[in-house]
Amino acid sequence: MSHERMFELIKRDTTSKARVGRLNTAHGAVDTPVFMSVGTQASVKALDPRELREMGTQIILGNTYHLNIRPGMEIITAAGGLHQFMNWQAPILTDSGGFQVFSLATIRKIQAHGVEFRSHLDGSLLFLGPKEAMKIQATLGSDIAMVFDDCPPHTSTPRELRGAVDRTVRWARECREQPRSPGQLVFGIVQGAANPALREECAKELVGMAFDGYAIGGVSVGEPEPEMMRAIEITEPFLPANQPRYAMGLGTPAQLVELVARGVDMFDCVLPTRVARNGTAFTRKGSISVKGGAYKADFRPIEEGCDCFACQHFTRAYIRHLLNVGEILGLRLLSVHNTRMYLKVMEDIRAAILAGTFDALRREFATNYIPTQKVLLARAAAADR
Ligand SMILES: [Zn+2]
């Protein structure tokens, strides 16, 4: 597929770098900017495919590292691929496992063509590199595969960062040469932390390999927000304007608005379902702890004006009660609300860019959205995505 057919740039905002586009994949089109729900273990935690579709979910994430360990590729092959296995007939993006190997597993040895590590589950010795990661993603049959990269922690020394960028570029070239499943797109991942020279170098090397899209990695690794924004700002100018850009593992609703303004098209984040499991709900004014005593007799919906199933049918008092007595439904209803909230923010962003009112929406979020420390900490601990 040519780049023009694969990604159509529909409208650019005049007040920022925001844009509206359409990404065409083997399982259908995705309107961007898009939020992708995280289904690490072939399931978006607590939500089924029917409700995901009803909420407006366009594309979900699966994960190479986790699915390769359990259920294993024999089962996925026998099922006829990941779409069939989990009964999700819309687009799927798979992460390569690089992030998990470097954050979750105990690394034994970084070798020329991959990493030898111990499984976080049972300590068994495993190996994952460009070849293995692409083979697993071809077996999963995802619509978008990610290259296997070296994702270092934000506390890395300059020397460690240099090594990570070199390996990321070398491994990207190896990934580029591997067979794909029919129609599968492959995205490169730019590393280099907050170092402008490394980001530029890594981006230029990857763009030279002509991937279908580009991700900005090495964000959401525990760095403070200004550093994260800076990593995006110093990378974006080196990514082709006519191809999709994806910021991995981010962020809060207010951060997504700011990242769209910086030219990012695609996002994934565990926050909507993760904080739901802590009894927290996202609103346009920040997050609230529904579990807290303040809502004991509050018979309003989680968020006034929200069109989600939870807000249309249930009250804060009822959901708080469910959470307090440990009923699964409480967590499910919060997951429904939070996921729909994220999707609605993206729908509003797309509509605002098309209508030429994105700047007003951006200012509304900057003024009204109060981030809470608890949520930012939950993002910092996002290693299990
Ligand atoms: Zn709601």
Boltz pocket constraint, residues with backbone or C-beta under 6 A from the ligand:
constraints:
  - pocket:
      binder: B
      contacts: [[A, 302], [A, 303], [A, 306], [A, 307], [A, 308], [A, 309], [A, 310], [A, 311], [A, 312], [A, 336], [A, 337], [A, 338], [A, 340]]
      max_distance: 6.0
